Amino acid sequence: MNAPATPQVRKKTPLNSVHRRLGAKMVEFAGWDMPVQYRGVIEEHLAVRGRAGLFDVSHMGEVEVRGAGAVDFCQTLTPNDLSRLKPGQAQYNLLLNDNGGTVDDIVIYPLKADHVFICVNASNTDKDFDWIEKHGAGKVKVEDTSARYVQLALQGPLAENILQRLTSPRLAELKTFYFFFAAVGGIESLVARTGYTGEDGFEIFCEAPDGEKLWDVLMQAGSEDGLQPAGLGARDTLRLERALPLYGHELDDSTTPLEAGLDWVVKFSKGSFLGRDPLLKQKEEGVRRKLVGLEMTDPGIARSHYPVFKGSARSGEVTSGTKSPTLGKAIAMAYVRAEDAAAGDSVEVEIRERRAAARIVPLPFYRRQVK
């Protein structure tokens, strides 16, 4: 007789009791006990598009690299060019393996020449830490500081108004992907104009013991603007409308940034970096598959792993799909053969043994109007 399986203990963010007090529906995500929704995915999604939403994303990981040459080390480990950054500027970047596959997509904050703060995906924190530490051995000190921080995401067109009530620096002067250190409602924080929803907004890091207070002051400051708590369900539909990749769906260790449409992240001109040679070869030869956007023209929602057909031939498969709350239509992203990837082409998605017609469309599906 086999021994009964030991129940997996879910990790909790410092705000777990807040979510439960608010009546959130909690689910397991990447080993964490996380709120998927409070009042409903669509309501929270539309709140972020129209006003503002507040997400607890403390399950995301943080890795810090310290020591002389910390920035230079990260420059050799990643394909984007850190030398282009100005003081106070963050950068979307990637960790690549030796084959040019994607270990993770990350955001890098160079705090000083000898101190780099890296935000990584929750599901990849251990893997990323091991990867960075392995390549930094003898060069830099690498520390997983994920337990030290709470990370909140305040997103939506009214996010700036709400946050400005709690902090002194003029947020109107903070450009996208820039950051500063300041008190937010009296709590020392790192404030970055970044996000994962396609809206304007901020990601705010503070020490874990201050996390619940930060959540409360933000919710109070945003009450007159209709700020709502938002869960992982809305975060997924929002990022899909903006065609932002989700690790494990659009990205994984066998997928290169050139296939994923992240060519703009890869700066071959900067010189040597891990994974450069296989990527350069792929660029010269051309990719065999591409990430595309799909709009369903027949009824049905294309879900992850559903096969995509061009005529009688299987062309690829769906990575993410949903009914877009903003656009009111079924959308999806999928990898298809490069020769089938032209915008406007017709394909079919197999949904529960039924072929449903879809059209390849340019990405992103949604782009916010910039003031």
C-alpha positions in Angstrom: 0.0 0.0 0.0 1.3 3.4 -0.9 1.6 6.0 1.8 -0.9 8.8 1.5 0.4 11.9 -0.2 1.5 14.7 2.1 -0.7 17.8 1.5 1.2 20.6 -0.1 1.4 23.6 2.3 0.7 26.8 0.5 3.0 29.8 1.1 1.3 33.0 2.2 2.0 36.6 1.6 2.0 39.0 4.6 -1.4 40.2 3.4 -3.1 36.8 3.4 -5.4 37.7 6.3 -6.4 40.9 4.6 -7.5 39.0 1.5 -9.5 36.6 3.6 -11.1 39.4 5.6 -12.2 41.0 2.3 -13.8 37.7 1.3 -11.5 36.9 -1.6 -11.7 33.6 -3.3 -8.3 32.0 -2.6 -6.5 29.6 -5.0 -3.2 27.9 -5.2 -0.8 29.6 -7.6 2.8 28.6 -8.0 2.7 27.2 -4.5 1.1 30.3 -3.0 -2.3 30.9 -1.4 -3.4 33.8 -3.5 -6.7 35.8 -4.2 -8.0 35.1 -7.6 -11.0 37.5 -7.2 -12.9 39.6 -4.7 -16.1 40.8 -6.3 -15.6 39.2 -9.7 -12.9 39.1 -12.4 -14.8 41.2 -14.9 -15.7 43.9 -12.4 -12.1 44.1 -11.2 -10.8 44.1 -14.7 -13.0 47.0 -15.7 -12.1 48.9 -12.5 -8.5 48.8 -13.6 -9.2 49.9 -17.1 -11.6 52.7 -16.0 -10.4 53.8 -12.5 -7.8 51.8 -10.5 -7.2 48.4 -8.9 -4.8 47.3 -6.2 -3.0 43.9 -6.5 -1.0 42.0 -3.9 1.8 40.6 -5.9 4.1 39.7 -3.0 4.4 36.2 -4.3 6.8 37.6 -6.9 10.4 37.0 -6.0 13.3 39.3 -5.4 17.0 38.5 -6.0 19.7 41.0 -5.1 23.2 41.0 -6.6 25.9 42.9 -4.6 29.6 43.5 -5.0 32.0 45.4 -7.3 30.9 45.0 -10.8 27.3 43.8 -10.0 25.9 45.7 -12.9 28.6 44.5 -15.3 27.9 40.9 -14.2 24.2 41.3 -14.9 25.1 42.8 -18.3 26.8 39.5 -19.3 23.9 37.4 -17.9 21.1 39.2 -19.8 20.4 40.2 -23.4 19.1 43.7 -22.9 21.7 46.5 -22.6 22.0 47.8 -19.0 24.6 50.4 -20.1 21.8 52.4 -21.8 20.0 53.0 -18.5 20.0 56.4 -16.8 20.0 56.8 -13.0 16.7 55.7 -11.6 15.7 53.7 -14.6 14.6 50.1 -14.5 14.6 47.6 -17.4 12.5 44.7 -18.7 15.0 41.9 -19.4 15.4 38.2 -19.6 17.5 35.4 -18.2 18.6 33.0 -21.0 20.0 29.6 -20.9 23.0 28.4 -23.0 20.6 27.6 -25.9 19.0 31.0 -25.9 15.8 29.6 -24.2 14.1 31.7 -21.6 14.9 30.9 -18.0 12.6 33.8 -16.9 11.5 37.3 -17.8 12.5 39.9 -15.1 12.7 43.5 -14.2 16.1 44.8 -13.2 16.6 47.8 -11.0 20.3 48.9 -10.9 20.3 50.7 -7.5 24.1 51.3 -7.5 27.1 50.0 -9.6 27.6 47.4 -6.9 23.9 46.6 -6.1 21.2 45.3 -8.5 17.7 44.5 -7.4 15.9 42.0 -9.6 12.1 41.2 -9.6 11.4 37.6 -10.8 8.4 35.4 -11.4 6.9 33.6 -8.4 7.1 30.2 -10.0 10.8 30.7 -11.0 12.2 32.3 -7.9 14.3 29.3 -6.7 15.4 28.5 -10.3 16.4 32.1 -11.0 18.3 32.4 -7.8 20.2 29.2 -8.5 20.9 30.3 -12.1 22.2 33.7 -11.1 24.2 32.4 -8.1 25.8 29.7 -10.3 27.0 32.2 -12.9 28.0 34.8 -10.3 30.1 32.4 -8.1 33.4 34.1 -7.2 32.3 37.4 -8.8 29.3 38.7 -6.8 27.2 37.9 -3.8 23.7 36.8 -4.7 20.8 36.7 -2.2 17.2 35.6 -2.4 15.5 38.4 -0.4 11.9 37.5 -1.4 10.7 37.1 2.2 11.9 40.6 3.0 9.5 42.5 0.8 5.8 43.1 0.1 5.0 44.2 -3.5 1.8 45.9 -4.3 0.7 47.0 -7.8 -1.6 50.1 -8.1 -2.8 50.1 -11.6 -5.3 52.2 -13.6 -5.8 55.7 -15.1 -6.4 57.2 -11.6 -3.4 55.5 -10.0 -1.2 58.6 -10.2 -3.9 60.7 -8.4 -4.3 58.2 -5.7 -0.6 57.7 -5.0 0.2 61.4 -5.2 -2.0 61.9 -2.0 0.5 59.7 -0.1 3.9 60.7 -1.4 5.9 64.0 -1.9 7.8 63.4 -5.2 5.9 64.7 -8.2 4.6 61.6 -9.9 3.8 63.4 -13.1 7.6 63.7 -13.6 8.2 60.0 -13.1 8.5 58.4 -16.6 7.5 54.8 -17.4 10.1 52.3 -16.1 11.7 54.8 -13.8 11.7 54.5 -10.0 12.6 56.3 -6.8 12.8 55.7 -3.0 10.3 57.7 -0.9 7.8 57.5 1.9 4.3 56.4 0.8 1.8 57.1 3.6 4.8 57.3 6.0 6.2 53.9 4.8 9.7 53.8 3.2 9.2 52.3 -0.3 10.6 51.7 -3.7 8.1 53.2 -6.2 8.4 52.2 -9.8 6.2 53.3 -12.7 5.8 49.8 -14.0 3.0 47.2 -14.2 1.5 44.2 -15.8 -1.9 45.3 -16.9 -1.4 47.6 -19.9 -2.5 50.6 -17.8 -0.6 53.4 -16.2 0.4 52.5 -12.7 3.0 51.8 -10.1 4.6 48.8 -8.4 5.6 49.5 -4.8 8.0 47.5 -2.7 8.2 47.9 1.1 9.5 45.9 4.1 7.2 42.9 4.7 6.1 44.1 8.3 4.8 47.3 6.7 2.8 45.6 3.9 -0.6 45.5 5.5 -0.3 49.2 6.5 0.7 50.1 2.9 -2.3 48.2 1.6 -4.6 50.0 4.0 -3.4 53.5 3.3 -3.6 53.0 -0.5 -7.1 51.6 -0.3 -8.2 54.5 1.9 -6.5 57.1 -0.3 -8.3 55.6 -3.3 -11.7 55.2 -1.8 -13.1 58.4 -3.4 -11.8 57.3 -6.8 -13.4 53.8 -6.7 -10.1 51.9 -6.1 -10.9 48.2 -5.9 -8.8 45.2 -4.7 -8.1 43.0 -7.7 -7.0 39.4 -7.9 -5.0 37.2 -10.1 -8.0 36.5 -12.4 -8.2 40.2 -13.5 -4.4 40.4 -13.7 -4.4 37.6 -16.2 -7.2 39.0 -18.5 -5.6 42.5 -18.3 -2.1 41.2 -19.3 -3.5 39.1 -22.1 -5.3 42.0 -23.6 -2.0 43.8 -23.7 -0.2 40.6 -24.9 2.2 40.6 -22.0 3.8 37.2 -21.8 3.2 34.9 -18.8 6.0 32.5 -17.9 4.9 28.9 -18.4 2.5 29.9 -21.2 4.2 32.2 -23.7 7.7 31.7 -22.3 9.7 28.7 -21.1 13.2 27.2 -21.2 12.7 26.0 -24.8 11.3 29.2 -26.1 13.6 32.0 -27.4 12.8 35.7 -27.2 12.9 35.8 -31.0 10.0 33.3 -31.2 8.1 35.2 -28.6 8.3 38.6 -30.3 10.7 39.9 -27.8 13.4 40.8 -30.4 13.4 44.3 -28.9 14.9 43.0 -25.7 17.9 41.3 -27.4 20.7 43.8 -28.1 23.2 41.9 -30.2 25.3 45.0 -30.6 26.2 45.2 -26.9 28.6 42.3 -27.2 28.8 39.0 -25.4 26.0 37.7 -23.2 24.8 34.2 -22.2 22.8 32.6 -25.0 24.0 35.1 -27.7 25.4 32.7 -30.2 22.4 30.4 -30.6 20.1 33.5 -30.8 22.3 35.1 -33.5 22.2 31.8 -35.5 18.4 31.7 -35.1 18.1 35.3 -36.2 20.2 34.6 -39.3 18.3 31.4 -40.2 14.8 32.7 -39.2 12.5 31.3 -36.6 10.4 28.2 -37.3 7.5 29.4 -35.2 6.1 32.7 -34.0 3.8 34.0 -31.3 0.7 35.5 -32.8 -2.6 37.0 -31.7 -5.9 35.3 -32.5 -9.4 36.6 -32.7 -12.1 34.0 -32.7 -14.5 34.4 -35.6 -16.6 31.4 -34.6 -18.1 31.0 -31.1 -15.8 29.6 -28.5 -12.9 30.4 -26.3 -9.5 29.1 -27.2 -7.7 27.9 -24.1 -4.1 27.0 -23.4 -2.8 24.0 -25.3 -5.7 23.8 -27.7 -4.3 22.9 -31.2 -4.3 25.4 -34.0 -4.7 24.2 -37.6 -4.0 25.7 -41.0 -6.1 23.7 -43.4 -5.5 20.1 -42.6 -2.1 20.6 -41.0 -1.5 21.3 -37.4 0.3 24.6 -37.2 0.8 25.0 -33.4 -1.1 25.5 -30.2 -2.7 28.2 -28.0 -0.8 29.5 -25.1 -3.4 31.8 -23.4 -7.0 32.6 -24.2 -10.0 34.4 -22.8 -13.1 36.4 -23.5 -11.8 40.0 -23.4 -13.8 42.1 -20.9 -12.7 45.3 -22.6 -13.1 44.3 -26.3 -16.1 41.9 -25.8 -14.6 39.2 -28.1 -12.7 36.0 -27.6 -8.9 36.5 -28.0 -5.9 34.2 -27.6 -2.2 34.0 -28.2 -0.7 31.0 -29.9 2.6 29.7 -31.4 2.1 28.8 -35.1 4.5 27.9 -37.9 6.3 31.0 -39.2 4.8 30.5 -42.6 1.3 30.7 -41.1 1.8 33.8 -39.0 0.8 36.6 -41.3 -1.8 39.0 -39.9 -5.2 38.5 -41.6 -4.7 34.8 -42.3 -7.4 32.4 -41.2 -6.8 29.4 -39.0 -8.9 27.0 -36.9 -8.7 26.2 -33.2 -9.8 22.8 -32.1 -12.1 23.3 -29.1 -13.4 20.1 -27.6 -13.1 18.1 -30.9 -14.8 20.9 -32.9 -12.9 23.2 -35.2 -13.6 26.9 -34.7 -12.5 29.6 -37.1 -10.1 32.3 -36.0 -8.2 35.2 -37.6 -4.5 36.1 -36.9 -4.3 39.7 -35.8 -1.5 42.1 -34.7 -0.5 42.3 -31.1 -1.3 43.8 -28.6 -5.1 43.4 -28.6 -5.4 46.5 -26.4 -3.3 49.6 -26.1 -4.2 52.4 -23.7 -4.7 55.9 -24.9 -1.7 58.0 -23.6 -2.6 61.5 -22.3 
